[in-house]
């Protein structure tokens, strides 16, 4: 029997997102929906917008957020927003940033990486790599610690987080202390097996469309679709979670099974009754609260060096 969405999570936002067409126009509607919400930097936080140099020319607009009052060198969290690799913005995660920063003071670095509607793979990953290097090089100026850099993302951001860890392992770069691929978009071969189509906020059709835009007609490598990686050994400790009503539940479960088998320390939760983005579209629902509580608890453990 297919998993069922928790009744408390069936918000107006959930119903609206489910009804968005599985087209490029639909993706643009989702992007505009996020912008129409409007954002304010949460109280107690300072936001500095910087332009990070991009290899090959140009810059990457990047948000740097920190507590107004904090002492000592703080852990650095490179946060990569979701949006199917095609849409989205760092500001959509301000509410999450506030929760994480209240859990453990930290410096959050959130890049406006190039999305697939602007440039196909590997533009987004290249931008994330450049911002990671910049963060490590400027950690002291940012009030952060280069020895405690973590990377987190939801959906496509989770896929980028996983891909960035693979890239750094293979090609070198700043040490990543922990990775948080949350409800991650990991596998271009996704079939949607096990998911009830009527529950999906991110449908199989949208997923195929988004992957097509991201890959741009090219073949998928492990850096584009981390589920394709043959070797997952030597990666940073990993924290993940996904809803049982999420299209990505099977691929996230398998990825974390493979991480554990490769000797990577992991923590992973499947949230009952949660669809893709439940913690965003229904943060006060039972599954939304459970997901956020789990993520914040594991973040605290990672900062405190107690994960795994």
C-alpha angles and dihedrals in degrees: 000000000000119000117262128224113248108252091231089061096056094101128160089258090054092052092046095050092048090056096053111114120255093242140099086261088054091053089051089051090055090050092051090046089059092049093046089060092069124214138227125190104256118253115270093030133103119211122202120184114212136177110232115203114249121216107250094027140301129062140266115231106229135183117221114193128183138161116274089228120036136133131217130000111327129210113261121230117195102203121195117197125228131235109128091283085284107074142015141084136228092247091068087073099053092111090054091047089056091052093048094046091049089052094051126353109248145152110253118203114192119179128204090227119190111274126217093255085063102034135353128233130339095029097084094046092046090054092049091050091051092049091048091054091045091051092052092047093048099035095117093050089049092052090248139119120249087203093063108048116147130182126215137172142157125228107334087005088058090051090051091048091054092044092049090054090052091048094050091047092052102036104025131246142137115340113259110213097197140355127216110194099177119194082337128201096229111146130054088194092065112149100184091236111174097016122115104229091214091064099049123114088179107042130204089248092053089047093053091046093050093047090050091053093046096048092042093209093308129120118271116248126189089261089059097039110021092195086072092063110118094201123044097169123119095032126135121267109284134216120191142165135177137173121252088232092054123110087224097055096100096046093046092048091050093046092053091045088055093047090054092047089052091056098257116144108243144180117192136173132188106205113216116231094011125130126196107299097008090142088057103038095036108020093157094051121103094255092040092054092044092051094048093046091051094048094048092047092051091045089055090050091050092050091047093048093243101113112125 
